């Protein structure tokens, strides 16, 4: 079944190999026929992750990047949509003249060639491929068949992730779903070398024994994957079970020394995440808070800052519609030390967010607005400080006389929705050395990832500047990248700094917010 955490496991496998200095790369297969994730609903599918190269990919790429601390590229994401569009283009151009174009061999060869292509161009030691979906799905069956064929010539091992439920009434771990899953894989001609068992608690000895018997594997290859307090612990847990040693042997990799320094830094971070000395309360006020996966990277960026500042970050998720229904903001924000408004699209809940932002500004609660959160910070300021009562973003009200946020010129006339936003890594320059932007990045040049269609309307800059709003960084084509409240901790960024946050280097604006929130907490 889905939702077992394949992304975290793929990332942990890479991390174990990375500790030994092997060069690893992930590839993700997704069976859906969307070309990429860009047009999917974050409420259903989780966050759309954006890479430097403008690709809009599955949120698992966020986990991969955060684990191996490496910027990845869109060609590592293969979807049914991409595959079929390539094949149809080839067919129309006559590459298969005279042939029947079929799933086997045409689709499967396309997959195999793509994997080999990446291997040849990037020359990693190991590629770790995550096959989306579940064995037995029609959607991913051709990916699994392609991997069976790949394994005939290329050194390949398979890892099965399965679920071992515990029946609450009797407290017994049940292996039947795992047995059936394993049998289904065997039917596809694939023999896994490991079975990773997702479960509530560690496997009991007798559960392990039973699974080993049914899978023809040694008990050491039935791996525990019990619920963890933090995903970052998973590679350590696998290493305790010696999975690293077995993997390296199975893959026939040349022997390398474990980088003890790297491992202990990781271990210390995990320890900081689990046992911090202080704590702080941050609210995330957004449109999709019912599915926390919609803001996965925001949450991770906070975890990174927490580990660095030795603080547990308690996140309160506030659904913006709650503030629309007349709820008193002081009750909603009671005990909160800092607020984030993350990205989002569409009208629902917008007025609630604006009310929340007003409250933060007036009460001087440290604030970080991300993309939509920056745009609404501008709308709120225009309405309540600059007196432009009907100010809005043209995304939400096309008839507003004061479109302080408006569609970007480059977007006018663009009809198609897929991959057409301002996407990927963009550079901006800080204009003021006294700004929060400069203090946070300690640099004039900022590079962050983006994903938006709307921008600050520069016609309002003079007026808003006069009323105190600070415009502190700009792209080379004059897009406002950061705005700040005068005199206290509030910053909005048009970028998505959460997408580049890593354990090794937390996103600077998040660090700023957390540090200000900690100060506020310690004062009160
Ligand atoms: N909807 C806004 C835009 O398109 C904000 C996008 C976002 O928050 N990622 O500009």
Boltz pocket constraint, residues with backbone or C-beta under 6 A from the ligand:
constraints:
  - pocket:
      binder: B
      contacts: [[A, 342], [A, 343], [A, 344], [A, 345], [A, 346], [A, 370], [A, 371], [A, 372], [A, 373], [A, 375], [A, 395], [A, 451], [A, 452], [A, 453], [A, 454], [A, 455]]
      max_distance: 6.0
